[in-house]
Amino acid sequence: MSIALPPLPFARDALEPHMSAATLDFHHGKHHKAYVDKTNAKIKGTALAGKPLEDIVRAAKAQGDDELFNNSAQAWNHDFLWRSLSPNGGKSPTGKLKAKLDSAFGGLEGFQETFSKTAAEHFGSGWTWLCQKGDGLAIIATHDADTPIVHNGLRPLLTLDVWEHAYYLDYQNERPDYIDSFLKNTANWAFAAANLS
Ligand code: FE2
């Protein structure tokens, strides 16, 4: 059995004007789909066929299979990305997550500042993550396909893709504007809160 390309959790135009349907057509329909297809081609007829995607990512890492790791981790990261976005995003987190953000970053503004800086200064392709680390929170950057699920002690809560394919159609080379728009308009705090252990 193969892994599936999960449908977007919102309509393709639901994030406009912050993220266009055209971006989602390419990003979900072409880029994400290619990672899923390449993962399926690599696992076909192997012991990993039929396993959950997380297991495939971890096995590829353990086996040092870079091609399978890169494609399966990107499939997992993009699935997590779509759920990190919401047409009703960008509002203030509440409850336990708000308390943790206050404690780690001195509040939402402090979080936004650190997240923006980390995402904007990340060199080349990769991802910026808000993770739970023990009882606290941490913002981390990963390069290329790297993902917190293969790093002990990190539990991803929210992510932003900073590969150029994520923002070029809408923001050209202005990555900081794309990050700013995510934080103000589409960051899905309900999803992040639900990911807390
Ligand atoms: Fe991407």
Residues whose N, C-alpha, C, O or C-beta is under 5 A from the ligand:
A	BS01	FE2	D161 W163 A166
